[in-house]
Amino acid sequence: MAPQTPRRSSFSRRAQYSTFFGYLAGLLGALIGIALLIISVRNPDIFSAPRSVAAEAVIPAGEAASHTREVGRDFFSIVEGYVLAGARFDKLQRELTVAKVRLAEAKAVEAENRRLKALLGLTMVDPKPVAVARLTASSAASSRRFATISAGRLQRVRDGMPVRSHLGLIGRVLETHANSARLLLITDTASLVPVRRAGDDVAAFAQGRGDGTLQIRLIDLGINPLKKGDVLVTSGAGGLYRSGTAVAVVEKLTNDGAIARVISNPAATDYVIVDQMGPTATESAAQSPDSGVTTE
């Protein structure tokens, strides 16, 4: 018997409907995508309200994930501590000896600074932080570097405020919601932070490279004075970041600066501190009025 020829889709009405609705769904999806693309280009702020609602909705899940990450990290730290206890103890003993010497030197410098400030009639005021919040999420795979914290307008957090951990600078507030805020991390390519080398006045700008490191560009070009291992802190120029907050450590020298590694890694940070913008009034009076440096 001759084999039966395959039936066309037009032979079955059900197959016709399936094909028709498939094409219809694809066309509607393409039209919706084009419409959303046009809206996002012409009016990018139209999605700020849904993004705010979404950010508020994922806060509990972000806090739970952060807690799980913290517990897992503590477990592996305990195991690693048992394995490497002896070698680390010897290393800590040597570092403690060096630290005691550095502490004595720092106390002497601090006492000298107090005497000089007393002569100038200046007082340093360390402002209280605006809020302490949990860092609930941070981007790691994207080319942009953003993060979310569990504090917002109700906790007096405002756009532009600097955010740091106990180790150093994390970034600044980019967008605030009721109980959450979106951060621009210092490793993002749109971030530009005025810095200086700790201990002297070698000034530079630290710009994010999008891969977790910073591009350090010197203000005064010429012989590169930076060295591998130099610690960079905020210079306070521009008034956005307070002076003296740790930022990065130099890893590789370039012709006009260096490549530096951030000291405070957002992926290993659980809680952050939101500070007031810029230096205090007394610190501003002590700074040069013609610094002429601005930040984004």
ZASE-685413 format. One record per residue: x, y, z of N, C-alpha, C in turn; residue in one letter. Coordinates in steps of 0.2 Angstrom, whole numbers, plus 5000, padded with zeros to 4 digits. Example, Ala and Ser with C-alpha at 12.3 -4.5 7.8 and 13.67 -1.06 7.14 Angstrom:
REM ZASE-685413
506649725039506249785039506649845039A/506449895035506849955036506450005039S/
REM end
This chain:
REM ZASE-685413
500449945000500050005000500450065000M/500250114996500650174995500650215002A/501250245004501250285010500750345009P/500450365015500050425015500450485015Q/500150535011500550595011500350635017T/500850675020500750715026500150775024P/499750785029499250825029499450895030R/499150945026499351015027498951045033R/499251105035498951135041498251155039S/498051165033497351185031496851135031S/497151075032496651015033496251015039F/496651045045496351045051496151115053S/495551125055495351195058495751215064R/495851165068496251175075496951205073R/497251165068497951185066497951255063A/497451275060497351345057497351395062Q/496851385067496851425073497451435077Y/497851375078498451385082498951425078S/499051415071499451455067499351525067T/498651545067498451615067498551645073F/498351615079498451645085499251655087F/499651605084500351615086500651675082G/500451685076500651745072500451805076Y/499751805078499451865081499851875088L/500051825092500351845098501051875097A/501451845091502051875090502051945088G/501551965083501452035081501252075087L/500852055092500652095097501252105102L/501652055103502352065107502752115104G/502852105097503352155094503052225094A/502452235094502152305094502252335101L/502052285106502152315113502852335115I/503352285112504052305113504252365110G/504052385104504252445100503952505104I/503252495107502952555110503352565117A/503552515120503952525126504652555125L/504952535120505552565118505552645116L/505052655112504852725111504752775117I/504352745121504152775128504852785132I/505252735132505852745137506352795134S/506352805127506752845124506552925125V/505852935124505652995124505453025131R/505352975136505152995142505452945147N/506152945149506452895153506152895160P/505852955163505652955170504952925170D/504652905165503952875166503952805170I/504552775170504552705173504852715180F/504952775183505152785189504752765195S/504052775194503552745199503552675199A/503452635193503552565194504152535197P/504752575195505352545198505352555205R/505052615208505052625215504652575218S/504052555215503652505218504052435218V/504352425213504752355212505352355217A/505652415218506252415223505952405230A/505352435232505052425238504852355239E/504652325234504352255235504952205236A/505552215233506052165233506552175240V/506352225244506752235250506752175254I/506152145256506252095261506652035258P/506552015251506951965248507651985248A/507852045247508552065247508852055254G/508452075259508752065266508851995268E/508351955266508351885267509051855264A/509151875257509651845253510351875257A/510351935259510951965262511151925268S/510551905272510651875278510951805277H/510651765272510951705270511651705268T/511851755264512551765262512951775268R/512751815272513151825278513251765282E/512751725283512851665287513351615283V/513251605277513751565273514451585273G/514551655273515251685273515551675280R/515151675285515351665292515551585293D/515151545290515351475291516051455287F/516151485281516751465278517351505281F/517151565284517751595288517951555294S/517451525297517651485303518051425301I/517851385295518251335293518951355291V/519051405287519651435285520051455291E/519751485296520151505302520451445305G/520151385306520451325309521051295305Y/520951305298521451275294522151315294V/522051385294522551425293522751465300L/522551435305522651475312523351495314A/523751445313524451455315524851505311G/524751495304525151545300524851615301A/524151625302523851685302524051715309R/524151675314524351705321525051735320F/525551705317526151735316526151795312D/525751795307525751855303525451915307K/524851895311524551945315525051975320L/525451935323525951955328526452005325Q/526651995319527152045316526752105314R/526152095311525752155310525552205316E/525452165321525352205328525952245330L/526552215329527152255331527152315327T/527052305320527152365316526552415317V/525952395319525452435320525552475327A/525852445332525952485338526452545336K/526952535332527352585330526952645327V/526552625322526152665318525652705322R/525452675327524952705332525252755336L/525852745338526252795342526352855338A/526552845331526752905327526052935325E/525552905324524852935323524652975329A/524752955335524552995341524953055341K/525653055340526053115340525853165334A/525653145328525353185323524753215325V/524253175328523653205331523753255336E/524153245341524353295346524553355343A/525053355338525253415334524753445331E/524253415327523753445324523253475329N/523153455334522753485339523053555342R/523653555342523953615345523953665339R/524053645333524053695327523353715326L/522853675327522153695326521953745332K/522253735338522053775343522353845342A/522953845339523253915337522853945332L/522553915327522153945322521453955324L/521253935330520553945332520053905328G/520253845326519853795322519653735326L/519053715325518853645328518553605323T/518753545323518453495319517853455322M/517353455318516653425320516553365316V/516453305319516253245315515553245315D/515153255309514453255309514253185310P/513653175313513353105314513053085307K/513053015306512852985300512052995300P/511853005293511153015292510752945294V/511052895292510652825293511152775292A/511052715295511352655294510952605291V/511052575286510652535282510952465280A/510552415278510852355275510852365268R/511452345265511552345258511152275255L/510552285252510152225250510352195243T/510652235239510852205232511352255229A/511752215225512252255221512352225214S/512452255209512552225202513252205202S/513352145199514052115198514152095191A/513652075187513752055180513652105175A/513252165177513152215172513752255171S/513752295165514252345164514152405168S/513552415171513452475176513452445183R/513652485188513752465195513252505199R/512752475201512252505205512152455212F/511852485217511652445223511052475226A/510752435230510152455234510252455241T/509952495245510052495252509352505255I/509252485262508552475265508452545269S/508552605266508452665269508252715264A/507752755265507552805260507352875263G/506852905259506652965261506452975268R/506052915271505852915278506352915283L/506952895281507552895285508052955284Q/507753005280508153065279508653055274R/508653005270509152995265508953035259V/509453075256509353115250509753105244R/509553125238510053115232510653145233D/511253115231511853145232512253125238G/511953095243512353085249512853035248M/513453035251513952985251513752925255P/513952865253513852805257514452765257V/514652745264515252715265515152655270R/515652605270515652555275516152565280S/516252515284516752535290517452535287H/517552505280518152505277518352565273L/517852595269517952645265517352665261G/517452705256516852735252516552685247L/515852685247515552635243515252675236I/514952725237514652765232514252825234G/513752845231513352895233512652885230R/512152915234511452905233511252935226V/510952885222510752915215509952925215L/509552885218508852895218508552865224E/508152905227507852885234507052865233T/506852815237506152795237505952805245H/505352785247505152785253505552755258A/505752695258506152655262506752615259N/506952645253507452615250507852665246S/508452655243508752705239509252665234A/509352695229509752665224510452705224R/510952665224511652695224512052685217L/512452735216512952735211513552715214L/513852655213514452635216515052675212L/515652675216516152715214516552675208I/516352615207516652575202516252585195T/515752615195515352625189515752675185D/515652675178516052715174515752785174T/515152805177514952875177515152905184A/515552865188515752895195516452925194S/516452985197517153025197517253045204L/517753025207517853045214518553085215V/518553145218519253175219519553145225P/520153125223520553085229521253115229V/521653095234522353115235522653055239R/523353055238523652995242523753015249R/523552965253523552975260524252985262A/524353045266524953065269525253125265G/525053145259525253205256524753225251D/524953275247524453315243524453295236D/524653235234524653205227523853195225V/523653245221522853245219522753215213A/522153175213521953145207521253135207A/520953105201520253085201520253005200F/519752975203519652905203518952895199A/519052865193518452855189518352775189Q/517752755189517652685189517752655182G/517952595182518052555175517552505173R/517052495178516552445177516652375178G/517352365180517552295182517752285189D/517552335193517752325200518352365202G/518652395197519252435199519152505197T/519652545199519652615197520252645193L/520052685189520652725185520852785188Q/521452785190521652845194522052895189I/521852955188522153005184522353065188R/523053075187523353125191523153195188L/523053245192522953315190523553345187I/524053335191524753365188525153315185D/525153325178525453275174526253285174L/526553235173527353235173527553165176G/528053175180528353105183527753085188I/527653015187527152985191527352975198N/527153005203527352995210527052935213P/526552905210526152845214526652785214L/526452745219526852685219526352625221K/526552565219526052505221525952505228K/525352495230525252495238524952555241G/525052615237524852675240524052675241D/523852705247523152715249522952775247V/522352775243522052845241521352855245L/521352915247520752935251520452995247V/519753015249519453065247519753135248T/519853175244520153245245519653295248S/519053285247518553335249518453395244G/518753395239518653445233518053435230A/517653495229517053495226516453495231G/516553465237516053475242515553415243G/515653365238515153305238515453255244L/516053235244516353185248516753225254Y/516653205260517053225265517853205264R/518253245267518953225266519153165271S/519653125268519953075272519653005272G/519052995268518752925268519152885263T/519352825266519752775261519352755255A/519752755250519452735243519752675240V/520352675239520652615235521452615236A/521652555234522452545235522652535227V/523252565226523552565219523852495218V/523652465212523852395211524352395204E/524252445200524652445194524752515191K/525352535189525452605187525352615180L/525152675178525052685171525352755169T/525352775163525752835161525452895165N/524852905165524552965168524252955175D/524352895178524052875185524152805187G/523652775188523652705190523052665190A/523052605190522452565191522352545199I/521852555202521752545209521152495211A/521252455216520752415219520352445224R/519752445224519352475229519452435236V/519452475241519552445248518952415250I/518352445249517652415252517352385246S/517352325246516952285241516252275242N/515752305238515052295240514852225240P/515152185237514852115237515052085244A/515452105248515652085254515452125260A/514952175258514752225263514052205265T/513852205271513152195274512852265276D/513152305279512852365282513252425279Y/512952475278513252545275513052605280V/513452655279513252715283513152775277I/512652805278512452865274512652925278V/513152965274513353025278513053085274D/513153145278512953215275513453225269Q/513153265265513653285259514153335261M/514753325259515253375259515553385266G/516053435267516353445274515853485278P/516053495284515653535289515853605288T/515553655291515653725289516353745292A/516653715297517253735300517853705295T/517653645292518153615288518153655281E/517653685279517553725273517953785274S/517953815280518353875281519153865281A/519353795283520053785283520253765276A/519853745271520053725264520153795260Q/520553775255520653835250520053855246S/519853915245519253935242519353925235P/519853915232519953915224520153845222D/519853795225520053725223519853715216S/519253735214518953735207518853665205G/518753615209518653545207517953535208V/517553505203516853485204516853405203T/516253375205516153305204515453305201T/515353245199514653235196514153225202E/
REM end
